[in-house]
Amino acid sequence: MDEHVGNYEEQPSTMFQQGLFAESATQKQKLGTVRWTDDGRKFIYVQATAAAIAAGIVVSKAVAPQLCTVAAADAADAGSKKITLTLTGAPTLNLYRDGFLVITSGVGIGAMCKIRGNSADDVPAAGRCTFYLYDGIPVALTTAGQTISIYASPFDGVLINPAVANGDATTGERPLGVTTRIITLSYYFWAQTWGLASVLLDVAAAAGAEADERFLVPGIVAGTLTLSAAGAEPDQPRCGYTIWSADHTNAQANLVYLTIS
């Protein structure tokens, strides 16, 4: 084979500013951008939290909503791209960048808008936070029983998926993808979510690593997947399946087929 043949990305992409297997200290795509390869692998653009991550590791982020009840001071017309709400805690500047605003009850229930950014806490007044939206809110905000939930981006600040004790997740994380390279803390990268991938397996948690345990769920070792028989671990997200039927070796990276998203 000609040693001068290019790598999998044989020419610069016209759609993406960051290489598929590159990392970057600066953001080059919108968080959550989806990318496919011609062999059926799918990737999503994320940022790591303040900890380095090895290759073949499952990453996740727990996203708990900030619930707000619309008050008289929050009134805004339909189509507004700037709204102000009272939040608990002290949000920092752009904490909710590329997150989502959802009307959870009242007029407009079910409507959702993507957040362009937000002010720091106490802007424009104590305990208040201003949100800037990509698209105008579809209904007017009134005090007629409306509630709103604010969600941070699930793709901003991903971490190594925590250990899952006895098949039960206790900290709210759900797997988002798998690293394809070593990731520097706080860097941006493409996490793989679908297709053939190399993933670290925790076979010791799979009751003997039986050959018929083909399905993959989060492992009791942080960042790993473990084997599960059909119907087992019904409370855990199904992340993929093995592609060969022999028993696997614990704490090794294996080629599997991801079905995270």
N, C-alpha and C positions, 0 to 999 in steps of 0.2 A: 504494500500500500504506500502511496506517495506521502512522505512525511510532511510535505508542504501543503497538503490539503487543509483548509480552514477548520475551525472548531464548529460546534453546532450552530452558532450564530455566524454565518459565513459573510454577512455584510451588515453594515449599520442599519438599525431599524429606523424607519421614518415615523413610527408611531410612539416609540418609547425612548426616553432620554437616558435611562439607566439599563446597563446590561443585565441579562437574565440571571447571571451568576455573580454579579458584582454587588458590593455594598457601598454606601455613600454616607458621608458625614452630613451632607446637605440634602434636602428633599428635592427630588427630580420629577416625581409624579404625584398626582393626587392620591391620598391615602384611600385604599380600597379599590384602586384600579385593577382590573382583571386582565390577565394575559394568558393566551393559549399557545401551545406549540403544535406543529402539524402531526405529532404522534399522540395527541390526546391528553397531554399534561396541562394542568391549569395552575396558575400562580396568582397571588394577590399581593399588592404592595402595602407594606406595613413598616412601622418603626419599632425598634427594640426599646425596652426599658433600660434602666441604668445597670445592666448586668450583661456580660458577654454570654453568648450561647454557642454551643458546639454544633456541628453538622448532624443531620438526621434526628433532630430533636423536635418534639411536638411543642408548639407555642400556643398561648391562649391569652385571654383577658376577661376578667369579670367586669360586667357593665351594669351598675345599679342606677336606676333612674332617679333624678331629682324631681320630686313631685311639687307642683305649684298650683295653688288655687287662684284663679283670676280675680283680682280686686278692681275697684273703681279706678285706681291709679294706673292699671295695666291696660286700659281700653285702647284698642287699635282698630283701624278700619281694615276691611277685607282688602287684600292686595299689598298690605304693608310689608316691607322687608326689614323693618327695624321695630323690635318690641322690647319692652322692659318689664322684668318680673322680679319678685322678691324671692331670694333663695336662702336656704339654710347653709351654714358653712361659709367659706371665704373663697369663691372661685378665683383662679388666677386668669390673667389675660390669655384668651384663646384656648382655655381648658377644654371647651366644647367644639373646637374647630373640626369641621367635617363630621360632627355628630348629627343628632336628629331631634327635632321637636315634634311631639305627638300630642294631639288633643285626645285626652283619655275619657272625657265625659262632657256632657252638655252639647250645645250647638256646635256642629262640625266634628263630632266624635269620629275618630278614625283617620282624620286628616293628618298628614305628616309633611314636614318641611326639613330640608337639609340646612344645617347651620354653617354659615361662612366663617363666623368668628364671634367672640364675645368680649365685652369689657371686663376689666378686673372688678373685684368686689367694691361696693360703695360708689359705683359710677352708674347713674348720675347722682345717687344719694345713698345714705347709709343702708346697708343690707340689700341694695338693689343691683341688678346686673342687666346690661343691655345686650341683646342678641341681634346679630345681623344675618339675614337669611339669603340663600341663593335665589329662592322664588318667593313671591308674595304669599302671605298666609291666606288660605282660600276663604275664610269666613272672618267676620268681625269678632274681636275679642270683647266680651262684655262681662258683667258680673252674674249672668244668669246660669249659675251652676257649672260653669266651665272649669275643668282642671286640665293641666298641661304637664306632661313628663318630658324632662330634658335628658337626653342620653349622650354621653361622650362617645367619640368614635371607637368602635371595637378594634380598630386597626392601629391606634396610636398608643404606644407603650406596651407592646406585647411582651410576655415573659414566658419562662419555661413552665409548661403546664404542671401544676402542683401534683404531688403524689395523691392517688385516689385510694383511700383505705377501705379494704373489704368491698370494693366495687361501688362505694358511695362517694360522690363528690360532695365536699363540705364547704367549699369556698366560692362556689358560683361560677367557676371558669368553665368554658366550653372550648374544645380544640378549634383553632382557626386554620392551622397549617403546620408544615414541617420545614425546618431550615435545610437548605441545600449546600451550605458552606458554614464556616465559622463566622459568627457575627460579632462585631465589636459593639460594646455597650452604646446605646442611644443611636446606632446607625440605622439607615433605611435599607430595606432589602425586599426581595420577592420570596414569599413563603409559598410552598407548594400545597395545593388543596385536593388535587384530583390526579389520577393516573399512576403509572409506575413510579415508585419512589424508594429511596433508601431510608429506612427508619430503624432506630434502636428499639429492640424488643426486650421486654421483661418476661421471659418465658418461665422464670421461677414462680411467677404468680399465676401460672396457667394450669395448675393441678396436674403437673407431670408432663406438660407440653404434648398432649396427645395429638396425633396426626389429624384427627377429625375436628380439632378446634381451629376452625379456619377464619373466624371473624375477629376483627381487631377493635379493642376498646381501650380507653386510657389505663395505664398500668399503675401499680402501687409504688413504682419508682418514678420520681419526677421526670417528665419529658419523654417517657417511653409509651409504647403501646403493648398490650398483652393479648394473648389468645383467648377466645371465648367460643364455646359451642353454641349452635343455633338455639335461641331462646334463653340463653344464660345472660345475666347482667342486663335485664330489661330497662334499668334506670340509667344506663350509661349510653352516650352517643356512639353509634356505630361509625367507626373511622375508616374502615376498609377491610380487606381480606388478604390472606396469604395466597401466593400463586403457585405453590407446590405443596404436596401433601405429606412430606416427610417431617419428622420432629425437628424443631429448631433449637439452636443453642442459645442459652441465656446470655444477656448483655452483649449481644452482637448486632451489628447493623444487617438488615435483611432487605431484599427487594420484595416490596409488597405493592398492592394496588390500593391507592387512597380513594375514599369516597366522602371526604369531609364536607365539601360543598362544590 
